[in-house]
C-alpha cells in the first residue's frame, strides 16, 4: 500500500500531465460548420478554446468551402470545392466558378474578395499564392499578397505546388486543350527553370512533394475510384514502395507525415460484384519505402498532427465518406479509439508551423 506522500506525488504528476498545454494540445484546426468558420486547439481528447473566426455567408449555403492557411497562420484563403474532384478547389455554379476570399484568424472580419481562381497553394514564406484560371486547360499565376500584384508563371499549366524549402515547384503541364494527355514538371524557384519532366500520362492530379522534396506523389486519374497515387523518386525516376492490403483499391494519398516516414491515404473497399465501385472508405497509414501498413477508422481526407502521432479526418460513420456533412474525428496512427471533435463539418484544415523538416501548408 502506498504512503500518503507517494499518493500526493502521483496526483501532482498526473495533474501536471493533464493540465500541461503541450500534453493537451497538438495544434490548431479550422473547420466549417454551416456558414461559420471556426478555429480551435485540438488533441486526442477533443477540442478546446473554440472560437468563431468569421461568418462565411450571409446565410447557410450548400456549397462546400476549402480552407488553405498561410504557413504562419495569420491569414487563410477560402474557396469552393468541386463535388467530383474535391482536390481541384473549384465549384461550377452555372457558368461561374467560385473565387477566392481571404480572412484573418487574428481579427474578426468579413472575407475579403481576392480574385477568380482555383488550385491554391501558398509559398513556404507565405508571401505568394499560386492559383490557376481553370482546372483543366488554364494558366498558372503568382499573386503577391503584400503588393496585390500578379504575374503569369506558366501557360497551360495547373496544380502548382512548392517544396517545403521553397526551392522547387511542381505542376501539371497541359499538352493541348483537347487532350487528356498531360505531364508533370518540376522547376526551380524563383527562376522557374525546368529541372525534370516526367513521362506523359492520362490526367495526372493531386501532386504532393515529400517533406524533404526528394519524392513526389502523383495520382494518375484514369478512372476513379480504381486509381491511386504513385510515389516517384525525383533523382532516379523510380517508383518508391508504398504498400496496402490487396482488398483495397489503389490508395489516394491525402498527406505525408511531417517526419516524412508515413503517408495517410483513402483506402476504398472494392465491390467484387460491381467493377469500378466501392462499398466503404477508411484511413490507411503506410510506411514509405517499407513493408508495413495499418488500416484505421472509416473516413477520408486524413491529415497528420504536427508530431506525426495522430490523424484528423472526416467520416459519416457508415461508409466513411459522404460529400455533404461529416463529423471531424481524430485517431492515433497506431489505431485505437476514434474521438469525435466536431459534428456536421463541411471542410477542415490543420495548421502546422513551417519548420525545416516539417510539413508546410494545410489540406482538406
Secondary structure, 3 states (H helix, E strand, C coil): CCCHHHHHHHHHHHHHHHHCHHHHCCEEEEEEECCEEEEEEEECCEEEEEEEEEECCCCCCCCCEEEEECCCCCCEEEEECCCCCCCCCCCEECCEECCEEEECCCCCCCCEEEECCEEEEECCCCCEEEEECCCCCCCEEEEECCCCCEEEEECCEEEEEECCCCCEEEEEEECCCCCCEEEEEEEECCCCCEEEECCCEECEEEEEECCCCCEEEEEECCCCCCCCEEEEECCCCCECCCCCCCCECCCEEEEECCCCCEEEEEEEEECCCCCCCEEEEEEEEEECCCCCEEEEEECEEEEECCCCCEEEEEECCCCCCCCCCEEEEEEECCCCCCEEEEEEECEEEEECCCCCCCCCCCCC
